[in-house]
């Protein structure tokens, strides 16, 4: 009996020593590179919203448990706390493996070299070791105390379940905060977009004109009546657009390709031409189009546009129908003035064919607008950064008849693209728990679900040489980026394709 008691005591002491070694080692590695640990925890799908205080709490708990394991009087309670902590870690990894779309790493040293499955088995070993040692220490095998031992074992099982419930509560709370009250924490899943190829275009004057029929189309600012068609194998074909009015005077041409049609617009002339992609011949739709800054087609007989209102002098959105009865309908209530009504409301105009909705993203604040084809507001959404007011300073010249920016404004959203019901935004503002070194090399794309009004994830598009992203366009399968004179092609990962879906998307 004495021998059996000595064996139980030895197992208990060995378990305590192993727990001390594990907890001190893990805590030291986290503490020595604490910023990295906090960044990785901040990108966890389970704990993103609570990474700030949880990162400190984990370190304090690990060191505290290891400290109290050193003393005989507190050793049993400390081992029980360690058992609960390892149970929670194991539940965390199990949820990540089975329910998470991406897997960050939140450990260091040797543990960082393990795969997530290996790490789960490693943690599970310590859970079972702790449970065994505690059961041997507190329960006996004689008939008098066997009932207590079974009861204690049942209590350990309840502790495991309790730890899992706590973690699930944190997970669901974090999900709600991240999707609808995001505290500016980005999520970077593994391989959301993979670079597959690059193409040297020779010039940096190209812009994205559209996509369809397996091709993407690039316009060129220096040769405005030419398009470059590029197929999936990166084969190039030059296209020259023919107009029904060869003597027309243009000032600022922009081409939009939306098969089976394409549109040539010039808001400073102003004019809207329309043609078919099977012959690339365009006809003037109406001689009295309104002046505009940007325009995007919303159907075969109308474009959405933004421009300066002749009544208020402010930037405004509108719809120009060029069918049998051409008419411009203004929607002045959509853009909200903060400072001057012009610079502070600048932005990017898109149209979601799947949703049949106009999407406008402000350049200098964290807001976008979703409206129907008649210019009626659906809702105002927010990007995850915290800049709610445009940081713009305006100087007035020539007796206030001209205005200009007195200092460069903070460009919050540099470029964007809409595909289906997803909005992709090239943000210019670093979030919490992000490494400055990465921002020097790459551009961040944030992805939003316009139907659920929520943030989904982020990914990087790395620069080429000393050049960073100029603009980009997303299709259901790929993201295309213009970087200097290079066209970079990225294949979208399974998570984005799953979020996007293909139903209802024509492009």
PEWOUR-V372523 format. One record per residue. N is the residue number from 1. RES is the residue in one letter. SS is DSSP state (H for helix, E for strand, - for the rest). Layout:
n,res,ss
N,RES,SS
N,RES,SS
This chain:
n,res,ss
1,X,-
2,X,H
3,X,H
4,X,H
5,X,H
6,X,H
7,X,H
8,X,H
9,X,H
10,X,H
11,X,H
12,X,H
13,X,H
14,X,H
15,X,H
16,X,H
17,X,H
18,X,H
19,X,H
20,X,H
21,X,H
22,X,H
23,X,H
24,X,H
25,X,H
26,X,H
27,X,H
28,X,H
29,X,H
30,X,H
31,X,H
32,X,H
33,X,-
34,X,H
35,X,H
36,X,H
37,X,H
38,X,H
39,X,H
40,X,H
41,X,H
42,X,H
43,X,-
44,X,-
45,X,-
46,X,-
47,X,-
48,X,H
49,X,H
50,X,H
51,X,H
52,X,H
53,X,H
54,X,H
55,X,H
56,X,H
57,X,H
58,X,H
59,X,H
60,X,H
61,X,H
62,X,H
63,X,H
64,X,H
65,X,H
66,X,H
67,X,H
68,X,H
69,X,-
70,X,-
71,X,-
72,X,H
73,X,H
74,X,H
75,X,H
76,X,H
77,X,H
78,X,H
79,X,H
80,X,H
81,X,H
82,X,H
83,X,H
84,X,H
85,X,H
86,X,H
87,X,H
88,X,H
89,X,H
90,X,H
91,X,H
92,X,H
93,X,H
94,X,H
95,X,H
96,X,H
97,X,H
98,X,H
99,X,H
100,X,-
101,X,-
102,X,-
103,X,-
104,X,-
105,X,-
106,X,-
107,X,-
108,X,-
109,X,-
110,X,H
111,X,H
112,X,H
113,X,H
114,X,-
115,X,-
116,X,H
117,X,H
118,X,H
119,X,H
120,X,H
121,X,H
122,X,H
123,X,H
124,X,H
125,X,H
126,X,H
127,X,H
128,X,H
129,X,H
130,X,H
131,X,H
132,X,H
133,X,H
134,X,H
135,X,H
136,X,H
137,X,H
138,X,H
139,X,-
140,X,-
141,X,-
142,X,-
143,X,-
144,X,-
145,X,-
146,X,H
147,X,H
148,X,H
149,X,H
150,X,H
151,X,H
152,X,H
153,X,H
154,X,H
155,X,H
156,X,H
157,X,H
158,X,H
159,X,H
160,X,H
161,X,H
162,X,H
163,X,H
164,X,H
165,X,H
166,X,H
167,X,H
168,X,H
169,X,H
170,X,H
171,X,H
172,X,H
173,X,H
174,X,H
175,X,H
176,X,H
177,X,H
178,X,H
179,X,H
180,X,H
181,X,-
182,X,-
183,X,-
184,X,-
185,X,E
186,X,-
187,X,-
188,X,E
189,X,-
190,X,-
191,X,-
192,X,-
193,X,E
194,X,E
195,X,E
196,X,E
197,X,E
198,X,E
199,X,E
200,X,E
201,X,-
202,X,-
203,X,-
204,X,-
205,X,-
206,X,E
207,X,E
208,X,E
209,X,E
210,X,E
211,X,E
212,X,E
213,X,-
214,X,-
215,X,E
216,X,E
217,X,E
218,X,E
219,X,E
220,X,E
221,X,-
222,X,-
223,X,-
224,X,-
225,X,-
226,X,E
227,X,E
228,X,E
229,X,E
230,X,E
231,X,-
232,X,-
233,X,-
234,X,-
235,X,-
236,X,E
237,X,E
238,X,E
239,X,E
240,X,E
241,X,-
242,X,E
243,X,E
244,X,-
245,X,-
246,X,-
247,X,-
248,X,-
249,X,-
250,X,-
251,X,-
252,X,-
253,X,-
254,X,E
255,X,E
256,X,E
257,X,E
258,X,E
259,X,-
260,X,-
261,X,E
262,X,E
263,X,E
264,X,E
265,X,E
266,X,E
267,X,-
268,X,-
269,X,-
270,X,-
271,X,E
272,X,E
273,X,E
274,X,E
275,X,E
276,X,E
277,X,-
278,X,-
279,X,-
280,X,-
281,X,E
282,X,E
283,X,E
284,X,E
285,X,-
286,X,-
287,X,-
288,X,-
289,X,-
290,X,-
291,X,-
292,X,-
293,X,-
294,X,E
295,X,E
296,X,E
297,X,E
298,X,E
299,X,E
300,X,-
301,X,-
302,X,E
303,X,E
304,X,E
305,X,E
306,X,E
307,X,E
308,X,E
309,X,-
310,X,-
311,X,-
312,X,-
313,X,-
314,X,-
315,X,E
316,X,E
317,X,E
318,X,E
319,X,E
320,X,E
321,X,E
322,X,-
323,X,-
324,X,-
325,X,-
326,X,-
327,X,E
328,X,E
329,X,E
330,X,E
331,X,E
332,X,-
333,X,-
334,X,-
335,X,-
336,X,-
337,X,-
338,X,-
339,X,-
340,X,-
341,X,-
342,X,-
343,X,H
344,X,H
345,X,H
346,X,-
347,X,E
348,X,E
349,X,E
350,X,E
351,X,E
352,X,E
353,X,-
354,X,-
355,X,-
356,X,-
357,X,E
358,X,E
359,X,E
360,X,E
361,X,E
362,X,E
363,X,-
364,X,-
365,X,-
366,X,-
367,X,E
368,X,E
369,X,E
370,X,E
371,X,E
372,X,-
373,X,-
374,X,-
375,X,-
376,X,-
377,X,E
378,X,E
379,X,E
380,X,E
381,X,E
382,X,E
383,X,-
384,X,-
385,X,-
386,X,-
387,X,-
388,X,-
389,X,-
390,X,-
391,X,-
392,X,-
393,X,-
394,X,E
395,X,E
396,X,E
397,X,E
398,X,-
399,X,-
400,X,-
401,X,-
402,X,E
403,X,E
404,X,E
405,X,E
406,X,-
407,X,-
408,X,-
409,X,-
410,X,-
411,X,-
412,X,-
413,X,E
414,X,E
415,X,E
416,X,E
417,X,E
418,X,E
419,X,E
420,X,-
421,X,-
422,X,E
423,X,E
424,X,E
425,X,E
426,X,E
427,X,E
428,X,-
429,X,-
430,X,-
431,X,-
432,X,E
433,X,-
434,X,-
435,X,-
436,X,H
437,X,H
438,X,H
439,X,H
440,X,H
441,X,H
442,X,E
443,X,E
444,X,E
445,X,E
446,X,E
447,X,E
448,X,E
449,X,E
450,X,-
451,X,-
452,X,-
453,X,-
454,X,E
455,X,E
456,X,E
457,X,E
458,X,E
459,X,E
460,X,E
461,X,E
462,X,E
463,X,-
464,X,E
465,X,-
466,X,-
467,X,E
468,X,-
469,X,E
470,X,E
471,X,E
472,X,E
473,X,E
474,X,E
475,X,-
476,X,-
477,X,-
478,X,E
479,X,E
480,X,E
481,X,E
482,X,E
483,X,E
484,X,-
485,X,-
486,X,E
487,X,E
488,X,E
489,X,E
490,X,E
491,X,E
492,X,E
493,X,-
494,X,H
495,X,H
496,X,H
497,X,H
498,X,H
499,X,H
500,X,H
501,X,-
502,X,-
503,X,-
504,X,-
505,X,-
506,X,-
507,X,-
